[in-house]
Amino acid sequence: MKTVLISIGSNQGDSVAIARGAIRDLRGFAAQGFRASSLWRTSPVNCPPGSPDFINASVAFTPHCDETPESLLASLKRLERGYGRVNREIRNAPRLLDLDLILFGDEVREGPEFTLPHPRAIGRRFVLEPSAEVAPALLWPTERPTERPAEQSAEGPAQRPTKGRTIAELRRDVRSNEVLTRLDELATS
């Protein structure tokens, strides 16, 4: 069975309520095994100056058998728009809701619409910390080169191999100056 891993972020409006609402809504995409992380307050990474802190979380689940990465991504974009997200020209600008498809089993995609696994996830504690709560043993399916050099975080990703490593291992090895604070225990189970 495939496991889907989605990262949730919000830094506009009532971000705690938005993240909890997104977790509730994402439950509908699961065929089984839905798990949601704690909510985390995190410092902004590669955002415009003055950007507020984020509320982040992750969910993991087994998708319905007819779901594909492309169909799930389209559903995530519709859900973001339902929360009032608008596309902005400024990269990483503050937003009401950001849903990133991090993993879809061992599926790999490289195209103009999206890259799977998510190319910047393994260098970001705000993704890996909550993800390790819900899917610590989930294996990363590719080596690092999914990240383009211009998109690396200021700290740069750890240089250890990534393929076949667990989310918990990747979290332990990430090098970052991000500040994370757990707001609550697991948001939902």
C-alpha positions, 0 to 999 in steps of 0.5 A: 500500500502507498502512503501519502505525506502532505505538509500543511502550512499557514501564516495568515489569518487564524493559522491554527484554525486554518491548519486544523480545518485543513487536517479535518478536510484532508481526512476525506482523501484517506482510504485508511490509516489517517494520521495527523501531527501536532501543530508546530509554530515555525520561523519562516524560511526563504520568505520575504522580510517581515513574514510572520511565523507559520503554523505547520503540520503533516498528515499521512494516509493510504490514498484511495486506489484510484488516486494518482499524484496528479489527481491528489495535487489538483484536489489539494490546489482546490482545497487551498483555493477554498480557504482563500489562497490566491497565487502571488507573484512573490515566491513564499509570500505569506499565505492562508494555506499551503498544502505540499504533496511531499510523497506519494508512495515511491512515485517519482515525477519531474515536470513543469507542474510539480516534482515528486518527491517534493524537492525541498522537503528534506532540507526543511525541519518544518516539514520533517519534524511533523512528518516524523510524528506521523510517518517516521519509518516512511522511506525516501524514494530518491537521491537528493538531486531532485533539489535544484541548486538555486532552490536550496535553503541558506543552510543547504541540505545535509550531504548524506545519501537520501534514497532508502532513508527514513523520514526520522533519519532525514529529520535527525540529519537536517541542518537548519537554523529554523525555530520550531515550537510544538503547540499541541500534541497530535492534532487528530488521530 
